Amino acid sequence: MYVGTLSFDLLLGDVHSLKQKRSVVRPIVAELHRKYAVSAAEVGEQDLYRRSTIGVASVSGDVEHVRDVLDRCERLVAARPEVELLSVRRRFHGDEDE
């Protein structure tokens, strides 16, 4: 079994409240979940309205499948015009990890 995770550090565009932030972040999280069957959630910077951290996790028996899914997730987020992708942190965990 292989688990891959991504952590996206995002700068949000023309957002001036937490309510506007939710209207930007929620559709991204929902699309990641719907299109790629990953677990996705806002995992950081909840109290700042122009920043967000979104976490994504994928599990598979094939490490190449996990890499492919995470690559697609990264491309989806990077292509969103309403956010600027500041950084991405990627981790893999396999059966040999303790």
SULUR-V534921 format. One line per field, one symbol per residue. psi: psi as a letter, one per 20 degrees, with the letter a starting at -180 (. if undefined). A space follows every 10 residues. Layout:
# SULUR-V534921
psi: ???
This chain:
# SULUR-V534921
psi: ppppqqopoq pqcmpjrhgh ghiggghggg gggghjlrpq qpirkhipij qqppqqqqpr iohhgggggh gggghgghip hiqpogqppp qqpahiq.
